[in-house]
Amino acid sequence: MASESVVRITVTFERRDDGGLFVYSQELPGFVLSHKNAAAVMGDVEPALSIFLSKKFDRELAVKPLVGLREALEQNGLIEPLPNSGVTTREYAAIAA
């Protein structure tokens, strides 16, 4: 991984029957988070990805979510959100810290 390289990861969020979240990435076998407290899981995604990817690439990496156009427009009230299916994905980027 070159010093200027960026790693892009897609993370899947699935609603659990108990209201919690199950989080994983098919691109990173072994990366799994799950808890009844959905907010706690959401707060753990970035630091967990940072640790996971830093170990994988043997260098310290910072991870931040990539905001898609639809999400940005929804957040700013310019378009209505799509109906919730219980499963969604979000992309993250990792770059040398």
Secondary structure, DSSP 4 states (H G I P E B T S, - for coil): --TT-EEEEEEEEEE-TTS-EEEE-TTSTT-EEEES-HHHHHHHHHHHHHHHHHHHHTS-EEEEEEPPHHHHHHHTTSSPPPPP-SEEEEEEEEEE-
